[in-house]
Structures are given as C-alpha cells and as structure tokens.
Amino acid sequence: MGFNDTLQQIVNMDTEEKIHLAADSFFTLQPVFEAVDPEYKGMTIVYALLGTVLVADEQLSPEELGFAKGMLSAIGEERSDDEIVSLCEYTAKTYGQAYEIIRSFREKLTDDGVTELITFVAALCSIDDRISADEVKLIKSLF
C-alpha cells in the first residue's frame, strides 16, 4: 500500500478509531518521548506535535479541538478546550521552534519509530476527514 493509500485509509476511519490510532502510536513512542524530554515525560514533544499539526492548515476546527481533547484524555492528559486553544495559538506564534523540536525528536527515531510518528501525525491531521496539502507537506517532511 502506498503513501496516499495509507493516508486515505486513516482519513476514512471514524473519530474514535483515529483517537485510538494516535494513542497507540503515542504509547509506542512514549519511551523515546521520555528519553528525549525526561523533565516533562515527553509531553513537550507531544504538545509541539499536536499544536503544529492543528495549526498546519491555519485553522482549528471544532472537530480538531474535540479530537485533541479525546486523544489527550486517552493518553492520560486531561486538558480543557481553552488550554488546547491556547496551546495552538502559542504554537502558531512559535511554529518554527515547535517544528525544530519535532525535527530533533524525529532524528532520534528508528525507521519503525518514524513510521509510528507519521501514523500519529496523520491521525491528528485527518480528524476533519481530509488531509490538506499543507498537512501532507508536514507529514512528508517527517520522512
């Protein structure tokens, strides 16, 4: 199955499936998250990823907000809507810095880890039942 087919398969999932897919990828990557960011147990990277993905198309839809809240809850991080919106606004202002955190993290991953990272990001990107050209560009930059 090719890259575009894989993305389409993720887009076609329902919201709960996407939340579980993202959470599963998180738990697979969690040891690396924590090793790279021990002070915050890897959550700096998770929030950089989440904020970067949610602002990649320069808008935060109600579906993306609900997904973010559900995904964070699935990994044990309870956040209010206002906290998630603030995170996205901050990431939009510091996009370059957040992106560098992600690139630095990506360099520490094995090939299997990169696949999990791409799965995690694709699940986040697809919550509005599409993946925009900007989001595809972001995903491809992780290769």
Secondary structure, 3 states (H helix, E strand, C coil): CCHHHHHHHHHCCCHHHHHHHHHHHHHHHHHHHHHHCHHHCCHHHHHHHHHHHHCCCCCCCHHHHHHHHHHHHHCCCCCCHHHHHHHHHHHHHCHHHHHHHHHHHHCCCCHHHHHHHHHHHHHHHHHHCCCCHHHHHHHHCCC
